[in-house]
Amino acid sequence: MKQVYYGHIVEAEYLKEMLEEAKIGAMLRNEFQESGLAGFMAGQPGYASLYVSDEHEERAKIIITNLTKK
């Protein structure tokens, strides 16, 4: 698995949906929430990482770049 995005959880959720529409499976990780459940705090509130399989990394990065252009 490769991390292809780190940012606000709302945008990460949107990007995950767009990748899945492009037939790229994606996994969202919220370290702040996960660590809180484990009894300690790590990560930044409201932020998440988006991961895809190694074989989809380049295609996912292109899609994310196109969707996040300012």
PLY file of the C-alpha trace (Angstrom):
ply
format ascii 1.0
element vertex 70
property float x
property float y
property float z
element edge 69
property int vertex1
property int vertex2
end_header
0.00 0.00 0.00
1.19 3.49 -0.88
0.07 6.76 0.66
-1.19 9.03 -2.12
-2.80 11.81 -0.09
-2.75 13.39 3.37
-5.12 16.19 4.20
-8.48 17.21 5.61
-10.74 14.22 6.14
-13.60 15.72 4.10
-11.39 16.10 1.03
-9.84 12.67 1.66
-13.32 11.08 1.69
-14.19 12.84 -1.58
-10.94 11.68 -3.23
-11.55 8.12 -2.02
-14.96 8.13 -3.70
-13.49 9.51 -6.94
-10.76 6.84 -6.96
-13.33 4.11 -6.36
-15.39 5.43 -9.29
-12.22 5.02 -11.38
-12.04 1.37 -10.20
-9.14 2.04 -7.82
-9.65 0.60 -4.36
-8.60 3.01 -1.63
-8.24 2.89 2.14
-8.70 5.88 4.43
-6.79 6.06 7.74
-7.47 8.55 10.49
-4.52 8.19 12.91
-5.99 10.62 15.43
-9.21 8.61 15.77
-7.40 5.25 15.70
-4.90 6.27 18.38
-7.68 7.63 20.61
-9.40 4.26 20.50
-6.11 2.63 21.53
-5.76 4.92 24.55
-3.22 7.47 23.35
-3.30 10.44 21.01
-1.32 10.77 17.78
-1.94 12.45 14.44
-3.85 15.63 13.76
-7.59 16.01 14.41
-9.63 16.22 11.21
-6.90 14.86 8.93
-6.53 11.49 7.22
-4.25 9.55 4.91
-5.43 7.88 1.72
-3.75 4.67 0.54
-3.97 2.61 -2.65
-2.29 -0.59 -3.79
1.21 -0.29 -5.22
0.03 -1.04 -8.77
-2.47 1.85 -8.71
-0.20 4.46 -7.16
0.72 6.41 -10.31
-2.81 6.46 -11.72
-4.23 7.51 -8.34
-1.72 10.36 -8.03
-2.68 11.65 -11.48
-6.40 11.60 -10.60
-5.77 13.31 -7.24
-3.58 15.97 -8.87
-6.26 16.72 -11.45
-8.97 16.94 -8.79
-6.99 19.14 -6.38
-5.60 21.68 -8.87
-6.21 25.19 -7.65
0 1
1 2
2 3
3 4
4 5
5 6
6 7
7 8
8 9
9 10
10 11
11 12
12 13
13 14
14 15
15 16
16 17
17 18
18 19
19 20
20 21
21 22
22 23
23 24
24 25
25 26
26 27
27 28
28 29
29 30
30 31
31 32
32 33
33 34
34 35
35 36
36 37
37 38
38 39
39 40
40 41
41 42
42 43
43 44
44 45
45 46
46 47
47 48
48 49
49 50
50 51
51 52
52 53
53 54
54 55
55 56
56 57
57 58
58 59
59 60
60 61
61 62
62 63
63 64
64 65
65 66
66 67
67 68
68 69
